[in-house]
């Protein structure tokens, strides 16, 4: 079967499309015939070697996938059942979804929600799942549509695009922040009420600025997150899930103390099962049907390395879907 394989030898890092045997798959109690996967930011770092994502070689990347159970020793899953997986170190420490089969721990799988196809599941993928967790974090923080406008940073990317669509569908007024002016129409089609240039948020700002946002979903980190926090209204909340713009946070405690702002970190890798299932159900119920056409570029497994390079070069809009199965 075909697999994208990352190898390192004598300091040389390479990612190649290879033929592997099912016997090479790592231990696990469920084997899945993978039909669809996707290219996420973490996948792009792994495939290109630009980030220290992979620590053991060889490795099959792909932090998410959808397919059908091929073999199961877990009573919760049966042969032929449609399943999906996001997170749990798959594609980082355990062979992932960019191969025609994956052998994993049944605890990491979710039965495909009713009303969702495998293809749609990976159009959403880790990015959509993370976006839903961010929306749920804002709700947990008491941020409702009547409270005011929500700002989404990195809005042209996978998490940002999905967050814009979800928030708009739920009745929020959304301001989308993007570094690419050419994506303004795309973001408005997803539901953004206004589109702002990333340059407004990248300079070093003051600890407190004029109050603008009832809440925020930040996928960037660094100065962008610091500037967002400085502009959040009293008792607002910020869901932070990314660090593409840096992992430092150059701000002070002032927004948190003087304006009662909540900063909620969102991790999608180790999300508990109950929260995971709830998020997927909410996604299926909330995401507009048009999103699956608006936000997707489909590629083959062999095109994944180039797609990863383009993603890191900020040349990708929305989601990159990988058709893994050759059937």
HELIX and SHEET records of a PDB file:
HELIX    1   1 UNK A   22  UNK A   24  5                                   3    
HELIX    2   2 UNK A   41  UNK A   48  1                                   8    
HELIX    3   3 UNK A  106  UNK A  108  5                                   3    
HELIX    4   4 UNK A  118  UNK A  140  1                                  23    
HELIX    5   5 UNK A  145  UNK A  147  5                                   3    
HELIX    6   6 UNK A  158  UNK A  169  1                                  12    
HELIX    7   7 UNK A  181  UNK A  183  5                                   3    
HELIX    8   8 UNK A  184  UNK A  190  1                                   7    
HELIX    9   9 UNK A  199  UNK A  202  1                                   4    
HELIX   10  10 UNK A  222  UNK A  231  1                                  10    
HELIX   11  11 UNK A  254  UNK A  258  1                                   5    
HELIX   12  12 UNK A  273  UNK A  286  1                                  14    
HELIX   13  13 UNK A  291  UNK A  294  1                                   4    
HELIX   14  14 UNK A  301  UNK A  303  5                                   3    
HELIX   15  15 UNK A  304  UNK A  312  1                                   9    
SHEET    1   A 2 UNK A   2  UNK A   9  0                                        
SHEET    2   A 2 UNK A  12  UNK A  19 -1                                        
SHEET    1   B 5 UNK A 101  UNK A 104  0                                        
SHEET    2   B 5 UNK A  30  UNK A  39 -1                                        
SHEET    3   B 5 UNK A  64  UNK A  72 -1                                        
SHEET    4   B 5 UNK A  82  UNK A  86 -1                                        
SHEET    5   B 5 UNK A 109  UNK A 111 -1                                        
SHEET    1   C 4 UNK A 101  UNK A 104  0                                        
SHEET    2   C 4 UNK A  30  UNK A  39 -1                                        
SHEET    3   C 4 UNK A 319  UNK A 323 -1                                        
SHEET    4   C 4 UNK A 296  UNK A 300  1                                        
SHEET    1   D 6 UNK A 194  UNK A 197  0                                        
SHEET    2   D 6 UNK A 174  UNK A 178  1                                        
SHEET    3   D 6 UNK A 150  UNK A 152  1                                        
SHEET    4   D 6 UNK A 213  UNK A 218  1                                        
SHEET    5   D 6 UNK A 232  UNK A 240  1                                        
SHEET    6   D 6 UNK A 262  UNK A 265  1                                        
END                                                                             
